[in-house]
Amino acid sequence: MPENVVVVGAGQAGSELATTLRQRGWSGGITLIGDEVSPPYQRPPLSKGFLLGKLSREKLYLKPAATYERFNIALRLGTWAETIDRAAKELVVSDGSRLPYDKLVLATGGRARRLTLPGVDVDQLDNLFTLRRIDDVDALRPHFVPGRKLVLIGGGYVGLEIAAVATQLDLDVTVVEAAPRLLARVTGPEVSGFLEDVHRSHGVRFRLAATVADVAVDASGHRVTGVEVSASGVVERLDAGLVLVGIGMEPNTHLASAAGLEVDNGIVVDEFARTSDPDILAIGDCANQPSAYAGRRIRLESAPNAIEHAKVCAATILGRPQASTATPWFWSEQYDLKLQMVGLSAGHDRCITRGGTGTAMSAFYLTGDRIVAADVISRPADFATARQLVTSGRPVDPERLADSEIPLAQAAL
């Protein structure tokens, strides 16, 4: 049995793997490397409760510091991996030391996608931000001043979460989205329209099917004063005291690429989390993995997937490989709404909804007579049953499915 496991990335996946190995009896060395100085923490609340100020920094931490000590996990924070020496089976880190490994796990996550504009150095703009780390929130908070005009670029889940927080803190919010509707890549028009109406009711304005053409800056050249957006050939200037870019995430694959590992929209792994080098594994947001649910390769960006993938990796390292059969699920919070999503809706034949008025609705995406995915807003009972129906693949009666007066479980045939 291998003796030494080195994990690069102290996020949800890396932390989960390290502790799971100990809980399952691994007696060898475990080193967990993180390039941030904060202990492993949850990222999803950064754009929700933590940004709003309702969740303390300590509440973000995945585990108390004593847990890593008790499990004899060497936690090296503020340290980053520079190169992998596959021949010597050593990892070279930022302080110049070389860490020998029997198994190396890449849980490198991702980075916020940057806004690129011709002739604009976004790194020199003091009031243009992305949000991916605790430090990003710390830098952003002083700019959340009541009445300030925030232009938020990107109408995905993270962008909408930030919009919800900003309006609650009395900022003036405009969301710019390149697609003709919100959440176009991940949900159907029914849910997009529902959420747009909710945000508009809180004062958020939208520019849909619009792209950022340029930014205007002040005389110093370091502060954005406006964002120029283009829609249908018409350019409009939006005044801005603050700009936040939420246009997705890019997987951190440079370490794997430099080591000659296979990379294709993430680090390519098999169903047991192994890369093209059997002694190097990859998990979480950075990994492109086979999905039994989807019947194809996918790369998932979610905390539930990070936890599941860490368990798959632990089983492989322990010599008991077992592929995941989990169905993907996700969640979001906006205002008082709890959004829960299960499955992947791409390729569905039709959508059947329940509710859709007030503050709750459920949308079910069907292929034939089977629910392949569901988006549920503030209807927890529907979500629990929807997960069962998506996972089991049981057929449903569409008419009963559409009737909110009939319990969802009774729609199954």
N, C-alpha and C positions, 0 to 999 in steps of 0.2 A: 504493500500500500504506500502511495506517495507520502512524504513526510512534511513537505512545506508548501503551503498555498499562499500566493500573493494576489491580492485583489486590488486592481486599479480603479478607483472611483468609490467614494464614501457616501453615495446617495442611498436611495431606497433599496435598489437591487443589491449593491455591495454590502450594505449593513445587514440586510436580511440574509444574504448568503453566509456571511461570517458567523452570525449567531446560530443559524440553522445547522451549520456544520458541527458546532459544538453540541447543540442539543441532540443531534443524531449520533454522537459518539466519536467524532473526529478528535484524535489525540495529538496530531501533529501541529506544527506551527501555523499560525494565521497572521498575516500582516495586511492591514487595510490602509490604503493610501488615499488621501483626499487633498485636492489642491486648494480647498477653502480652509480657513482657520476654525470655522464653526464645526462642532460635532455633527455627525450625520443627522439630517433633518428632513421634514416633509416639504416638498415643493408646492403641492396644490394649494395650500392655504396662503401662499405668498400673495396671490392676486385676489384673495378673498378676505378672510378674517384678520390676517396679519397686516395687510395694507390698510385695512379699515381701523386698525388699532384695538380690535376686540380680542386678539390672541397674542399672548406674550411670546418673546423669543424662546424662552425655555419650553413652552408648550409645543413648539415646532419640533423639538428634538425627538428622534425616533426612539431612543432608549437613553436611560441615565448613563452618565459616564462610568458609574460603578459597574454597569453590566459588562462593558468591554474589559475592565480589569478582572472581574470575576470569571469571565470566560477565557482569560489569558489571550486576548486579541490585541496585537500590537497596532495601535492606532497612530498613524503618522499623518498629522494634519499640516496644512500649509506646504505640502510637498507634491511635486508633480512628476509623472513619469516622462523621461526624455526619449529613451530608445529601448527596444527589446533585442537582446542578443540571443537569438534562438539557438545558435550552435552551443553556446556556453550555458544556456538556460538561466540567464540572469537578466534582471531588469535594472537599467541605469536610471537613477532618479536625480532630482534637481540639485541635491547637495553633493553629487559626484559619486555617491556610494553605489554599490552593485548588490542587488538583492537576489540571491539564488532562489530558484523555484523548481518544484516538481510539477505543480500545476499553476498556471497563471490565468487569472480571470479578468477580462476587460469589461468593466461596468462603467464606462466612460461617459454615458449619458449623451447630452447634446448641448448646443449653445443657441442662443437667440439669433434668428436670421436678421441680418443687418439690412437697413435701408440703403440702397445704392442709387446715387444721382450723379450725373455727369458734372464734374467740376466742384463737387461738394464733399468736404472731409467731415463726415458726421462725428468723428471722434473729437473735433474741435468745437462742437456745439454744446454749450453748458446746460441747455434746457431741452435736449432731445435724449430720450431714454429707451432702453429695453428693460424687460423684467424677467429674470430667470433665477436670480440668486438673492439671498438675504441682503447682501451688500447693495444690490440694485434698489431694493425697497428702502433701505436706510438712506440712500442718496436721493431717492425720489420724494420721500415724505415731506421734506421742507418746502417743496414746490407745490404741494397740494393746498393751495391757499383759496379760501372761499371767493368765488367770483372770477377766478382766473379762467381764461379760455384754454381748454384742453382739446387738442386735435389728436384723436386716437386712430392710428393707421392699422386697420385689420379688424374684421368683424367675425372672428372665430370665437371659440369659447373663452379663451383668456382675455381677448379684447373686450368682450361683453362683460366679463367679470370685473375688469378694471373700470369700465364705464359705470357699472352699478355702484361700485365703491365711490367713484369720483362724484357722482350725482348726490350720493348720501352725504358727502363732505362739501356739498354746495359749490362744486366747480361747474363751469359752463362747458358741456361736452358735445363734440361733434365726432362721429365715427365715419371714417372713409374706408369703403370696402370695394375691391376691384370687381368682385362678382356681382351679378344683378340682385342677389339676395344674401342675407346673413347665413352663415354656417352652410354654405352651398355644398361643400365637400363632404359633410358628415351627416346631414339630415335632410329631410324633405321640405317642400315649400310650406306645408301646413305648420310645422314647428317653427320654421323661419319667420313666417308671418305672425304667429302668436307671440314670439319673443320680441319681434320688432315693435308690435303694438304695446307690449309691456314697457319697453324702454322709452318709447315715445311718451307714454303716460307719465313717466318720471322726468320728462324734459330733454331727453337725449335727441339730438338731431342726426340725420344720416345723409351721407352722399354715397349712393350705391352705384355700381357699374362705373366707378370713378377711380382713377389712378393718380398718384402723386407725380406732378410734372416738375416741381422745383420747390425750394424753400427760400423765403426772404429772410435776411439777417440784418442785425443792427450795424451801426458804424464800427463796432469792435470786431465784427465778423465771428463772434462767439455765441450769439444769442439769436434764436429763431424768433421772428416777429410775425411770420405768416407762412401758410402752406398753400401752394398753388395746385389745384386738382383739376384734372381734365375728364370730362364726361361728354361723350358724343361730339367731340371736337370743340367743345366750349370749355374755356379755362376760367376758373373761379378762384379768387383768393380768399382763404379763410384766415382771419386774424388768430394768432396763437401766442399765448404766453408760456405754453408747455406743449411738447409733442411726445407722444409715447408710441413706439413701434411694436405692434404685436402681430407679426406676419409669419409666425411659425417657428419651427426649430430645425436645426441641422444636426445630424448625428456626429459625434466626435469619433472620427475614424482615422485620423492622421497617424496615430501610433500604430494601428493595425496595418495601414497601407505601407508605411515605412518599413515594417517588418516583413512585407511580402505576403500578408494574409489576404484572402479573397474578400473584396469589398464591393458591394452593389446596393446602393441605398441602405447603407448600414454594413456592419460586419457580418458576413455570411456564416451562419451556423447550421448544424443539422438539428434534428428533433431532440437531441440530448445536449444542446448548447455548445457543441464542439465546433471550433473553427477548422480551417483547412490544415492547421497544425493540431494534432490530437492532444497535445499538452497545453494548449491555449484555448480557453473558452470565452464566450462573450454573452452578456445578458442585459436585459432591460432596453431602454430607449435606443441604444446604439446598435442593437442586434437585429438582423434580418433573419427571421426564423420560419420554418414550416408551421402551418396552422392546420390542425385536424379539423377545426370548425370551418375555416374558410376554404380548405382544399387547395391552398396555394401558399406561397411565401408572403409574409406581411411583416412590417415593422410597426410595432405598437408603442405609443407614447402614453403610458398610464401607470399609476401606482399599482393597481391590481395586477397588471401584467408583469411589472418589475418583481413583485412578491412571488408570483407563480413561477416566473422564469428562474428566480433564485433557487426555488425548491427543486426544479428540474436539474439545475447545475449541481446542487449539493448531492443529489442522488447519483449523478454521473461520477463525481469525484469520489464518492464513497463506494463506487463499484457496483451500484445497483441502479443502472440507468433505466429511467422510466419517462416516456414522452408525455407531454401535457395534453389533456383532452378538454381543457378549460374553454369556456365561451367568453370572448372579450366583453368587458363592461367598463363603463366610465361614469363620471359624475361631475356636476358643476353646481355652483350656487350663485344666484343673481337676485338681489334684494331678498325677499322672504321665500323665493322659489327654490325648491330642491329639484334639480334635473338629474335623472338617472337614465343611462342608456345601456342597452345590452345588444350584442350582436353587431353586425356590419350591414348597413342597408343597401349597399351598392348592388345594382342588378335586380332589385325587387320589381314585381309586376304591378303592385298597387299598394296604396296606403289607406288604412281604415282608422278613423279617429274616434275617441270618446271624449266628451267634454269639449274644450276649446273656448269656453267663455270663462270670465273671471280670472282666477289664478291657478287653474289646474287643467291638464289635458293629458291624454295618452295617444300616441300614434304608433300603429302596428304596421310593419312592412312585411308584405306577404309575397311569397313565390308559390303560385298555385294556391293550395289550401293550408300552407304552413307558414308560421310566423318566423322570419329569418332575423328580424331585429325589431327593437321597440325603443321609443323615446318617451319617457314618462316624466311628467312635471307635477310634483306635489300630489301624487296619488301612490303612496308607498305600497298599498295592497296590490295595485295593478302591477307594480314593478316586480314584486316577489313572484307573482304568478307568471308574468311575462318571461322571467329568467328560466322558469321551469319549462315553459312551452317552447322557447327558442332552443334550449339545450336538448329537450327530448325529441323535437321535431314532430310532435303530435299534430294531426290535422285539426283544423278549427272550422266552425260554421261561421261564415262571414257576417250573416245577419245577426246572429247572437253576439258576435264580437263587437258589432257597432252599437249594440243596445246597452247603454250605461246602467240600465235598471237590472240587467242580468249580471251576476258575479262573473268575473272574467274566467274563472276556472270552469264554469259551466258552458263556455263557448267551445271547449275542446270536445272532439268527437271520440 
